């Protein structure tokens, strides 16, 4: 009877050892897969950071360009408004001098 119990215990031990070995193998494979996934995610994060830096640089360049363009347009507008005011002033002066000249002739 003791030898039967010993055989059952040995069989149980062998079965448990096989289960543990199988589970250890699965965990090792899962750990390897997780490591690969982590490395892929790190590469993806770095790629996205590079893209973000590139977009930020492009945005900065475009913003400076647009600010310069806006300043040029603003300067053109002010120059044209000044020319308009000068022309209006000259027109009023010319009209008054013409009215005076024609008034003197009549």
ZIRAKA-V796991 format. One record per residue. N is the residue number from 1. OMEGA is omega in degrees with one decimal (* if undefined). D_CENTER is the distance of its C-alpha to the mean C-alpha in Angstrom with 1 decimal. Layout:
BEGIN
N;OMEGA;D_CENTER
N;OMEGA;D_CENTER
END
This chain:
BEGIN
1;178.5;76.3
2;179.6;74.4
3;176.1;73.6
4;178.3;72.1
5;178.0;69.9
6;178.3;69.0
7;178.9;68.0
8;179.1;65.9
9;178.0;64.2
10;-180.0;63.6
11;178.0;62.2
12;178.6;59.9
13;-179.2;58.8
14;178.5;58.1
15;178.5;56.2
16;178.5;54.1
17;179.0;53.4
18;177.9;52.4
19;-179.8;50.0
20;178.6;48.5
21;178.6;48.1
22;179.5;46.4
23;177.6;44.0
24;178.6;43.3
25;178.1;42.5
26;179.2;40.1
27;178.6;38.4
28;177.4;38.1
29;178.8;36.5
30;177.6;34.1
31;177.9;33.2
32;177.2;32.6
33;179.0;30.4
34;178.4;28.4
35;178.4;28.0
36;178.8;26.8
37;179.6;24.3
38;179.4;23.0
39;177.3;22.8
40;179.7;20.9
41;177.8;18.4
42;177.8;18.0
43;179.2;17.4
44;179.0;14.8
45;-179.8;13.0
46;178.5;13.4
47;179.3;12.2
48;176.3;8.9
49;178.0;8.7
50;178.2;9.7
51;178.9;7.2
52;178.2;4.4
53;179.1;7.2
54;179.7;8.0
55;178.1;5.3
56;179.0;6.1
57;178.8;9.6
58;179.6;9.8
59;-179.7;8.9
60;179.6;11.5
61;-179.2;13.9
62;179.7;13.9
63;177.9;14.3
64;179.2;17.2
65;-179.7;18.6
66;176.4;18.7
67;177.0;20.2
68;178.9;22.8
69;178.8;23.5
70;-179.9;23.9
71;177.6;26.2
72;179.7;28.2
73;178.3;28.6
74;177.8;29.6
75;177.4;32.1
76;179.6;33.5
77;180.0;34.0
78;178.2;35.8
79;179.5;37.9
80;177.6;38.8
81;177.2;39.7
82;177.4;41.9
83;178.1;43.5
84;179.9;44.1
85;177.6;45.7
86;179.7;47.8
87;178.9;48.9
88;178.9;49.8
89;178.9;51.8
90;179.4;53.6
91;178.5;54.3
92;178.7;55.8
93;179.7;57.8
94;179.8;59.0
95;-179.2;59.9
96;179.0;61.9
97;176.9;63.7
98;177.9;64.5
99;178.6;65.8
100;-179.0;67.9
101;179.8;69.2
102;177.1;70.1
103;178.1;71.5
104;-178.4;73.7
105;-177.7;74.9
106;*;75.9
END
